[in-house]
């Protein structure tokens, strides 16, 4: 068995879905009559489970969403994913991490079915079979709570301190810190200033991930 587990977030780390989701959240909020920008959508919704975002949606609109309206927009989220691409260099980075002798898994705020669809659509599903996919729907609290990361560690037999998380959001960084796991922040052009504070390392290119992971795991 490998000595370390590398836990990858899905949206914004493996697949470039966040910018698609941000456009849809923005349209959804404007359709509900809320003055809303894409920057607002990043701050309000990115990195969190849909069940938690639904609470935020209710707070921002002042009403529980009409089921038919919400269903129509959920379908729009699905349609937007037809344009989905992998994060540049993600597949190569995962392969290189595995070549270091480390185990990998994915832990996301997305539903398990959505994780599978996104990985399949981007050709990354071969790196992450169903047994190493974990979702916020399996735990009580989504990120920034550490629950989904701790679930992944427990199910795969790793102590939290032997896990490294790769995240792109403030909620994900906070969840990893709360789990007691070292964390690498991935910064994209969507990342607001200050979101990755608390990360043990920050990268701008996935090509840099293997060397950073190697350095962090060599410390333990």
C-alpha positions as YAML, in Angstrom:
chain: A
units: angstrom
residues:
- id: 1
  name: UNK
  ca: [0.00, 0.00, 0.00]
- id: 2
  name: UNK
  ca: [1.15, 3.54, -0.76]
- id: 3
  name: UNK
  ca: [2.35, 5.68, 2.14]
- id: 4
  name: UNK
  ca: [0.41, 8.78, 1.05]
- id: 5
  name: UNK
  ca: [-2.96, 9.59, -0.46]
- id: 6
  name: UNK
  ca: [-3.41, 12.60, -2.74]
- id: 7
  name: UNK
  ca: [-7.00, 13.86, -2.66]
- id: 8
  name: UNK
  ca: [-8.04, 15.86, -5.72]
- id: 9
  name: UNK
  ca: [-11.01, 18.18, -5.78]
- id: 10
  name: UNK
  ca: [-12.93, 17.75, -9.02]
- id: 11
  name: UNK
  ca: [-14.41, 21.06, -10.19]
- id: 12
  name: UNK
  ca: [-11.71, 23.58, -11.00]
- id: 13
  name: UNK
  ca: [-8.85, 21.16, -10.27]
- id: 14
  name: UNK
  ca: [-9.44, 18.22, -12.59]
- id: 15
  name: UNK
  ca: [-12.20, 19.58, -14.83]
- id: 16
  name: UNK
  ca: [-12.71, 23.16, -15.98]
- id: 17
  name: UNK
  ca: [-16.33, 23.26, -14.85]
- id: 18
  name: UNK
  ca: [-16.26, 26.21, -12.46]
- id: 19
  name: UNK
  ca: [-16.34, 28.85, -15.20]
- id: 20
  name: UNK
  ca: [-19.33, 27.05, -16.75]
- id: 21
  name: UNK
  ca: [-21.06, 26.83, -13.39]
- id: 22
  name: UNK
  ca: [-20.35, 30.49, -12.65]
- id: 23
  name: UNK
  ca: [-22.10, 31.54, -15.86]
- id: 24
  name: UNK
  ca: [-25.10, 29.38, -15.00]
- id: 25
  name: UNK
  ca: [-25.31, 30.57, -11.38]
- id: 26
  name: UNK
  ca: [-25.15, 34.17, -12.62]
- id: 27
  name: UNK
  ca: [-27.95, 33.59, -15.10]
- id: 28
  name: UNK
  ca: [-29.98, 31.77, -12.47]
- id: 29
  name: UNK
  ca: [-29.69, 34.61, -9.96]
- id: 30
  name: UNK
  ca: [-30.48, 37.29, -12.54]
- id: 31
  name: UNK
  ca: [-33.50, 35.29, -13.64]
- id: 32
  name: UNK
  ca: [-34.62, 35.35, -10.00]
- id: 33
  name: UNK
  ca: [-34.40, 39.14, -10.03]
- id: 34
  name: UNK
  ca: [-31.13, 39.48, -8.12]
- id: 35
  name: UNK
  ca: [-28.51, 41.99, -9.32]
- id: 36
  name: UNK
  ca: [-25.63, 39.56, -9.65]
- id: 37
  name: UNK
  ca: [-22.25, 39.35, -11.38]
- id: 38
  name: UNK
  ca: [-19.94, 36.45, -12.19]
- id: 39
  name: UNK
  ca: [-17.60, 37.69, -9.44]
- id: 40
  name: UNK
  ca: [-20.54, 37.46, -7.03]
- id: 41
  name: UNK
  ca: [-21.16, 33.88, -8.19]
- id: 42
  name: UNK
  ca: [-17.54, 32.92, -7.51]
- id: 43
  name: UNK
  ca: [-17.72, 34.28, -3.97]
- id: 44
  name: UNK
  ca: [-21.15, 32.83, -3.19]
- id: 45
  name: UNK
  ca: [-21.13, 29.40, -4.82]
- id: 46
  name: UNK
  ca: [-17.74, 28.10, -6.00]
- id: 47
  name: UNK
  ca: [-16.26, 25.19, -4.09]
- id: 48
  name: UNK
  ca: [-19.38, 24.27, -2.17]
- id: 49
  name: UNK
  ca: [-21.92, 21.45, -2.34]
- id: 50
  name: UNK
  ca: [-25.17, 22.10, -4.19]
- id: 51
  name: UNK
  ca: [-27.20, 21.44, -1.04]
- id: 52
  name: UNK
  ca: [-25.31, 24.25, 0.69]
- id: 53
  name: UNK
  ca: [-25.55, 26.50, -2.36]
- id: 54
  name: UNK
  ca: [-29.30, 25.93, -2.33]
- id: 55
  name: UNK
  ca: [-29.41, 27.47, 1.15]
- id: 56
  name: UNK
  ca: [-27.44, 30.45, -0.18]
- id: 57
  name: UNK
  ca: [-29.80, 30.67, -3.14]
- id: 58
  name: UNK
  ca: [-32.77, 30.87, -0.78]
- id: 59
  name: UNK
  ca: [-31.06, 33.55, 1.31]
- id: 60
  name: UNK
  ca: [-30.18, 35.69, -1.71]
- id: 61
  name: UNK
  ca: [-33.59, 35.46, -3.36]
- id: 62
  name: UNK
  ca: [-35.58, 35.66, -0.14]
- id: 63
  name: UNK
  ca: [-37.68, 32.60, -0.97]
- id: 64
  name: UNK
  ca: [-37.43, 28.83, -1.30]
- id: 65
  name: UNK
  ca: [-36.92, 28.15, -5.03]
- id: 66
  name: UNK
  ca: [-39.96, 27.10, -7.03]
- id: 67
  name: UNK
  ca: [-39.37, 23.39, -7.84]
- id: 68
  name: UNK
  ca: [-40.11, 23.77, -11.56]
- id: 69
  name: UNK
  ca: [-37.86, 26.82, -11.89]
- id: 70
  name: UNK
  ca: [-35.08, 25.09, -10.02]
- id: 71
  name: UNK
  ca: [-35.48, 21.93, -12.11]
- id: 72
  name: UNK
  ca: [-35.16, 23.98, -15.32]
- id: 73
  name: UNK
  ca: [-31.95, 25.57, -14.10]
- id: 74
  name: UNK
  ca: [-30.53, 22.25, -12.90]
- id: 75
  name: UNK
  ca: [-31.05, 21.06, -16.47]
- id: 76
  name: UNK
  ca: [-29.14, 24.14, -17.65]
- id: 77
  name: UNK
  ca: [-26.23, 23.17, -15.41]
- id: 78
  name: UNK
  ca: [-26.19, 19.76, -17.08]
- id: 79
  name: UNK
  ca: [-26.36, 21.26, -20.58]
- id: 80
  name: UNK
  ca: [-23.45, 23.57, -19.82]
- id: 81
  name: UNK
  ca: [-21.27, 20.56, -19.01]
- id: 82
  name: UNK
  ca: [-21.44, 19.45, -22.65]
- id: 83
  name: UNK
  ca: [-18.70, 22.08, -23.21]
- id: 84
  name: UNK
  ca: [-16.56, 20.63, -20.42]
- id: 85
  name: UNK
  ca: [-12.79, 20.31, -20.85]
- id: 86
  name: UNK
  ca: [-10.15, 18.99, -18.46]
- id: 87
  name: UNK
  ca: [-7.95, 21.45, -16.61]
- id: 88
  name: UNK
  ca: [-4.80, 21.85, -18.71]
- id: 89
  name: UNK
  ca: [-2.24, 19.26, -17.66]
- id: 90
  name: UNK
  ca: [-4.49, 17.60, -15.06]
- id: 91
  name: UNK
  ca: [-4.27, 14.10, -16.52]
- id: 92
  name: UNK
  ca: [-0.51, 14.26, -16.87]
- id: 93
  name: UNK
  ca: [-0.20, 15.57, -13.29]
- id: 94
  name: UNK
  ca: [-2.32, 12.74, -11.87]
- id: 95
  name: UNK
  ca: [-0.30, 10.17, -13.82]
- id: 96
  name: UNK
  ca: [2.96, 11.66, -12.53]
- id: 97
  name: UNK
  ca: [1.69, 11.63, -8.93]
- id: 98
  name: UNK
  ca: [0.81, 7.97, -9.30]
- id: 99
  name: UNK
  ca: [4.28, 7.29, -10.72]
- id: 100
  name: UNK
  ca: [5.67, 8.66, -7.46]
- id: 101
  name: UNK
  ca: [4.02, 5.66, -5.79]
- id: 102
  name: UNK
  ca: [1.19, 7.64, -4.22]
- id: 103
  name: UNK
  ca: [-2.49, 6.71, -4.19]
- id: 104
  name: UNK
  ca: [-5.03, 9.15, -5.62]
- id: 105
  name: UNK
  ca: [-8.75, 9.80, -5.17]
- id: 106
  name: UNK
  ca: [-11.27, 12.55, -5.83]
- id: 107
  name: UNK
  ca: [-13.40, 14.26, -3.16]
- id: 108
  name: UNK
  ca: [-15.92, 16.82, -4.36]
- id: 109
  name: UNK
  ca: [-18.98, 18.83, -3.51]
- id: 110
  name: UNK
  ca: [-20.61, 17.46, -6.67]
- id: 111
  name: UNK
  ca: [-22.96, 14.50, -6.60]
- id: 112
  name: UNK
  ca: [-21.37, 11.11, -7.30]
- id: 113
  name: UNK
  ca: [-23.24, 10.79, -10.59]
- id: 114
  name: UNK
  ca: [-21.99, 14.22, -11.67]
- id: 115
  name: UNK
  ca: [-18.42, 13.36, -10.71]
- id: 116
  name: UNK
  ca: [-18.60, 10.26, -12.89]
- id: 117
  name: UNK
  ca: [-20.04, 12.19, -15.82]
- id: 118
  name: UNK
  ca: [-17.43, 14.94, -15.59]
- id: 119
  name: UNK
  ca: [-14.50, 12.53, -15.31]
- id: 120
  name: UNK
  ca: [-15.86, 10.44, -18.17]
- id: 121
  name: UNK
  ca: [-16.45, 13.42, -20.43]
- id: 122
  name: UNK
  ca: [-12.89, 14.67, -19.93]
- id: 123
  name: UNK
  ca: [-11.20, 11.26, -20.17]
- id: 124
  name: UNK
  ca: [-10.04, 11.28, -16.56]
- id: 125
  name: UNK
  ca: [-12.25, 8.46, -15.30]
- id: 126
  name: UNK
  ca: [-9.51, 5.89, -15.82]
- id: 127
  name: UNK
  ca: [-7.46, 7.52, -13.09]
- id: 128
  name: UNK
  ca: [-10.36, 7.54, -10.64]
- id: 129
  name: UNK
  ca: [-12.52, 4.37, -10.63]
- id: 130
  name: UNK
  ca: [-15.75, 4.47, -8.64]
- id: 131
  name: UNK
  ca: [-14.09, 3.10, -5.49]
- id: 132
  name: UNK
  ca: [-11.96, 6.26, -5.15]
- id: 133
  name: UNK
  ca: [-14.68, 8.85, -5.78]
- id: 134
  name: UNK
  ca: [-16.18, 10.64, -2.78]
- id: 135
  name: UNK
  ca: [-18.96, 13.22, -2.64]
- id: 136
  name: UNK
  ca: [-20.44, 15.68, -0.17]
- id: 137
  name: UNK
  ca: [-23.72, 13.79, -0.62]
- id: 138
  name: UNK
  ca: [-22.15, 10.98, 1.44]
- id: 139
  name: UNK
  ca: [-21.50, 13.16, 4.50]
- id: 140
  name: UNK
  ca: [-23.45, 15.50, 6.73]
- id: 141
  name: UNK
  ca: [-21.58, 18.70, 5.93]
- id: 142
  name: UNK
  ca: [-19.97, 19.89, 2.72]
- id: 143
  name: UNK
  ca: [-16.86, 22.03, 2.44]
- id: 144
  name: UNK
  ca: [-15.61, 24.10, 4.28]
- id: 145
  name: UNK
  ca: [-16.31, 21.28, 6.76]
- id: 146
  name: UNK
  ca: [-13.67, 18.54, 6.50]
- id: 147
  name: UNK
  ca: [-16.17, 15.67, 6.30]
- id: 148
  name: UNK
  ca: [-15.66, 14.54, 2.70]
- id: 149
  name: UNK
  ca: [-11.85, 14.57, 3.01]
- id: 150
  name: UNK
  ca: [-11.98, 12.61, 6.25]
- id: 151
  name: UNK
  ca: [-14.37, 10.13, 4.61]
- id: 152
  name: UNK
  ca: [-11.92, 9.57, 1.74]
- id: 153
  name: UNK
  ca: [-9.02, 9.05, 4.13]
- id: 154
  name: UNK
  ca: [-10.98, 6.65, 6.32]
- id: 155
  name: UNK
  ca: [-12.37, 4.58, 3.46]
- id: 156
  name: UNK
  ca: [-8.96, 4.23, 1.82]
- id: 157
  name: UNK
  ca: [-7.10, 3.53, 5.06]
- id: 158
  name: UNK
  ca: [-4.98, 6.66, 5.47]
- id: 159
  name: UNK
  ca: [-4.43, 8.85, 8.52]
- id: 160
  name: UNK
  ca: [-5.32, 12.50, 7.74]
- id: 161
  name: UNK
  ca: [-1.71, 13.59, 8.17]
- id: 162
  name: UNK
  ca: [-0.74, 11.16, 5.38]
- id: 163
  name: UNK
  ca: [-3.05, 12.85, 2.88]
- id: 164
  name: UNK
  ca: [-2.34, 15.82, 0.61]
- id: 165
  name: UNK
  ca: [-5.31, 17.74, -0.78]
- id: 166
  name: UNK
  ca: [-5.30, 19.63, -4.10]
- id: 167
  name: UNK
  ca: [-7.89, 22.43, -4.06]
- id: 168
  name: UNK
  ca: [-8.82, 25.62, -5.88]
- id: 169
  name: UNK
  ca: [-11.37, 27.23, -3.56]
- id: 170
  name: UNK
  ca: [-11.42, 28.96, -0.20]
- id: 171
  name: UNK
  ca: [-13.95, 26.42, 1.09]
- id: 172
  name: UNK
  ca: [-11.72, 23.55, -0.04]
- id: 173
  name: UNK
  ca: [-8.59, 25.02, 1.55]
- id: 174
  name: UNK
  ca: [-10.46, 25.54, 4.82]
- id: 175
  name: UNK
  ca: [-11.80, 21.98, 4.70]
- id: 176
  name: UNK
  ca: [-8.33, 20.52, 4.20]
- id: 177
  name: UNK
  ca: [-6.87, 22.59, 7.05]
- id: 178
  name: UNK
  ca: [-9.75, 21.52, 9.30]
- id: 179
  name: UNK
  ca: [-9.05, 17.88, 8.37]
- id: 180
  name: UNK
  ca: [-5.41, 18.26, 9.41]
- id: 181
  name: UNK
  ca: [-4.17, 17.60, 5.87]
- id: 182
  name: UNK
  ca: [-1.47, 19.51, 3.99]
- id: 183
  name: UNK
  ca: [-2.99, 21.25, 0.98]
- id: 184
  name: UNK
  ca: [-1.80, 22.52, -2.40]
- id: 185
  name: UNK
  ca: [-3.77, 25.44, -3.80]
- id: 186
  name: UNK
  ca: [-4.29, 25.58, -7.58]
- id: 187
  name: UNK
  ca: [-4.69, 29.16, -8.77]
- id: 188
  name: UNK
  ca: [-6.57, 29.83, -12.00]
- id: 189
  name: UNK
  ca: [-7.75, 33.05, -13.60]
- id: 190
  name: UNK
  ca: [-10.98, 32.65, -11.60]
- id: 191
  name: UNK
  ca: [-9.25, 32.58, -8.21]
- id: 192
  name: UNK
  ca: [-9.96, 35.69, -6.12]
- id: 193
  name: UNK
  ca: [-7.08, 37.26, -4.19]
- id: 194
  name: UNK
  ca: [-6.70, 35.68, -0.78]
- id: 195
  name: UNK
  ca: [-8.65, 32.50, -1.50]
- id: 196
  name: UNK
  ca: [-5.65, 30.22, -1.20]
- id: 197
  name: UNK
  ca: [-4.31, 31.63, 2.04]
- id: 198
  name: UNK
  ca: [-3.63, 28.73, 4.39]
- id: 199
  name: UNK
  ca: [-2.35, 26.44, 1.64]
- id: 200
  name: UNK
  ca: [1.05, 24.82, 2.17]
- id: 201
  name: UNK
  ca: [1.95, 25.57, -1.44]
- id: 202
  name: UNK
  ca: [0.32, 27.31, -4.40]
- id: 203
  name: UNK
  ca: [0.73, 26.40, -8.08]
- id: 204
  name: UNK
  ca: [-0.40, 28.16, -11.24]
- id: 205
  name: UNK
  ca: [0.27, 25.22, -13.57]
- id: 206
  name: UNK
  ca: [-0.62, 21.56, -13.08]
- id: 207
  name: UNK
  ca: [2.80, 20.66, -14.46]
- id: 208
  name: UNK
  ca: [4.25, 21.91, -11.15]
- id: 209
  name: UNK
  ca: [2.09, 19.65, -8.99]
- id: 210
  name: UNK
  ca: [4.22, 16.45, -8.95]
- id: 211
  name: UNK
  ca: [7.34, 18.23, -7.69]
- id: 212
  name: UNK
  ca: [5.35, 20.07, -5.01]
- id: 213
  name: UNK
  ca: [3.66, 16.85, -3.90]
- id: 214
  name: UNK
  ca: [7.05, 15.13, -3.81]
- id: 215
  name: UNK
  ca: [8.42, 17.85, -1.56]
- id: 216
  name: UNK
  ca: [5.45, 17.82, 0.81]
- id: 217
  name: UNK
  ca: [5.37, 14.04, 1.18]
- id: 218
  name: UNK
  ca: [9.14, 13.90, 1.72]
- id: 219
  name: UNK
  ca: [8.65, 15.93, 4.90]
- id: 220
  name: UNK
  ca: [6.58, 13.20, 6.58]
...
